[in-house]
Amino acid sequence: MSWKSDSLPLAISHRGGAGLWPENTMEAFSRTVAMGYRWIETDLHVTEDGMVVCLHDPTLERTTDGRGEVAELSWKEVRDLDAGYRHHPNQGYPFRGQGVCIPSLEEVADSFPDLCMVLELKADHTEEPLLRLIRRMRLEDRVIVASFSDDRLARVRSLSKGDVAISTGEEEVARIVKAAWLGRRVDTRNEALQIPPRSGLAPLVTRRTVRAYHRMGLQVHVWTINQPRHMERLLDRGVDGIMTDRPDLLRDVFMKRGIWGK
């Protein structure tokens, strides 16, 4: 599977479906894949001994039974934590004690060889370990690297020598959005523009701006959309991808339109 050849629009399961299952875990990713998804978004940190792991927060308290910063722990210490401990979508904690762990990115990529991934860098000094892994596992065609940090993305671009697709950091987003509203075109070396529907009261994703982004050569992926009516509205505006915590609802919308699995 290559992200460059996949049919648009893309259905992207945010953190593997954080609204349904323990986020950024093999439990979530496997259930997402079983639903027929070809895309996930996941967040990356690096352990003290250099393992690239799937975790959103720099600390462990929100999603696991552990404490402290992931960057100060070994891979074994992180692996032994219960990553289903805090997940309670309705009542109770159905994933506690069920063997749900924080996975390494290598484990995810190896377990799902047909899966494409949006990889969001959540901390500095993640770039080099990630690029080594991408090279070793030949993941260049399966990933888009994302971050709010323009500096992190610039380092990825430099290290990868342009072989890895890159999304837009905050400063680049602001530059592109401003140009779109002014009817101008700016040159960008990014492959995707990944943005929320609005920033404060300012809409970022309209039919006009989507057309402008496309003229700049960008795919437009919108996050994080969990209401079917909002999904429908964005598809009508021509976006190229939607990220959601509710992959069940997004799949229903795609199926209703006859575009699921194409």
N, C-alpha and C positions, 0 to 999 in steps of 0.2 A: 504494500500500500504506500502510495506517495501522496502527500497533501496537495502537490501541484496538479495531480490528475483527478482528484476527487470531485464529484459533482457538487455544484452549488445550488442552493444554500447549504451550509454546514450546520448540523445539529451537534452541539458541543456540551457534554455533561460536565458541569462546573464542579470541580473537586470530586468528580465521580458520582455526583448526585447527592450533595450535602443535605438536601431537604428530605431524603429518604433513608440514607444509610450513613454510617460513620465516615466522615469526609476524608479524602485522600488515603484510603485504605484499599487493600486487595479485595475486601468484601464489597466495597462500593464499585470498584473498577470491574470486577467480574460480573456483578449484577447489571451494570451498565452495558457491558459487552453482550451479555445474554439477551438484552432487550434489542440488540441490533445496532448499537452505536458504534461508529468508527472513529469518534473523536472524544477525547477527554481534555479537561484543563486540570492541571495540578500545580502545586506550589513546592518550591525547593529550598531546602537548607542543607548545610554540610555539617557532619558531626566532627568532633574533635580530631578523630583519626581519618578524616577525609572522605567519608561515605556520603554520597548525594542521596538525600532522603526526601520523601513526600510529606510535607508538613507545612501548614500555613503560618502559624505563629512562631516567633523565635523562642517562646517558652512553651512548656508542656502542660500547664495547668488546665487550660480550657478544654482540651480534647482527650487527655489521658489521665491515668492515675499517678503520673509522675510530677516532679517539680523541677524547676531550674531551666536553664537555657540549653537548647539542643547542641549548640556549638561548643559547650563545655563538657559534653558527655561522649563516651565512646559509642560506636555502632552497636556493640553488644548491649550496653546499658539502654540505649534507645529501643532496640529490638525487643527487649524483655518487657516493655511497657504495654499496658492494656489500652489500645487506641479506640476501643468501643465503650470505654468506661463512662464517658460523659454524654453520649448520644441518647437523647430522649425526645423523639419527634412527637409523641403523644403523651402517654403516661408510662412511668417505669423506665427501666434501662435495659432493653432487650438484648443488647450486645455485650453487656458486661460479662467477663469471664468466658467469652466464647472464642478466645484465641485470636482476636482481631489485633493486628500489629501495625506499627508504622512500617511501610515498605521502603526498600531502596528503589531508586529509579531504575536501576539495572534489573531488578526483579520484575518490575512492571513491564518494561520494554521486552524482556525475554519471555514473559508469560503470555503477552498479547502481541505477537509479531505483526498483526495486520492493523494495529491500532495507531492512529496519529495523535499527537499530543501538543497542546499548548503548555509550555513550561515556564512558569512565572518565577523569576529569581526574587527571593524575599530578603536576601542579605548580601552584603559585599563579600568578596572572596569566594563566591560560588562559581564564578565564570570558568576558571581554569579546570577545576574538577569536572564540571559539566562538559566542557569541550573535550576533555580526554575521554570521557565516557561515550560521547556522541561519536568520536572518531573510532574508538575501539569497537563499538557495536554497529557502526555504519548507520547511524540514525538520521543523517543529514536530511533525507527526504521525508522523514516522518515527524519532524518537529517544527514548531514555531516558538522562538524564545521571546518571552515577554517580561516586562518590568516597568514599574513606575519610574525607575531611575534611568535617565538618559545616559549617565556615565557607565552604568553596568552594561547597557546595551551596546554602547560604543566599544567597550572592552571585548564583548562577545564578537562584534563585527571584526575587530582587529585580529583577534585570536583565530577566528574561523576563516579569515581571508575571503569572506563573502559566500562561503559554502553553506551557511545556515540561515534560514529565513528568520527575520526579526520583526517584531511588532514595534509599536511606538511608545516612547517614554512621555512623561508629562509635558516637557517643554516642546517636544516635536508635535504632540497632539495639539497644543495651543497654537503653534505656528500653522499647522494644516487646517485646523478649524477656522482660524481667522481668515486664511486665504479663501477657503470655500465660501464664507459669508460675503467676502468682498468680490467674489467672482473671478478670483485670480488662481493661477496654477503655480505651485511651488515644486521644485525638484526634491525628491525624497528617495533614500536608498532602502526604505522599509518596504516589506511585502504586505503588511496588514496594519490596519488602523483598528485597534480594539478599544472601544469607548462605551460609557454608559449612554442612555438615551438623552440625558440632559446634564448640564452642570449648573446647579442652582436653578434659576428660572430660565436659563438659556437652553433651548433645544439644540442638540448636537446632531440629531439624526432626522432629517426631513428628506422628502424626495429631492429637493434642490441640492442639499449638501451631499447626499449619497451620490448623485450624479457627478458632483464636483470631485469627490474623493475618487470615484472611478476614473475620472479623467487624469488623475495623478498616478494611476496605476496601482491603486490600493484596493485590497479586499477590505470590506467593512464588517467587523464582528462586534456585536453589541452584548454587553453584560449588565447585570445578571437578571434575566427576565424570567419571572415565575408565574405570570398571569397569562392565560391563553389569549385574552383579547389584546394584550400588549404584543404578544408574539405575532398575532395576525397582522397587527398594524405595522410592525417592523418589516415583515415579509412583503406587505403591500408597498412599502417604501423602497424595496429593492436591496435590502441588506444581504450580505453574503454569508453570514453566520450568526447564530444566536447561542449564547451560553446560558445555561439554566441549572438551578439547584433541583428542578423537578423534571428530570428526563422523561418521566411518564407522560406529563402534560405536553411537552414539546413534541414527543413522538406522535401523540394524538393529533396535534395541529398539522404536522407534516403528513400524516396518513390521510387526514381529511382533505388535504390539497393534492393528494396523489404524488407526493414528492419523497416519501419515506423510502430509503433504501436505494435511491437512484444514484 
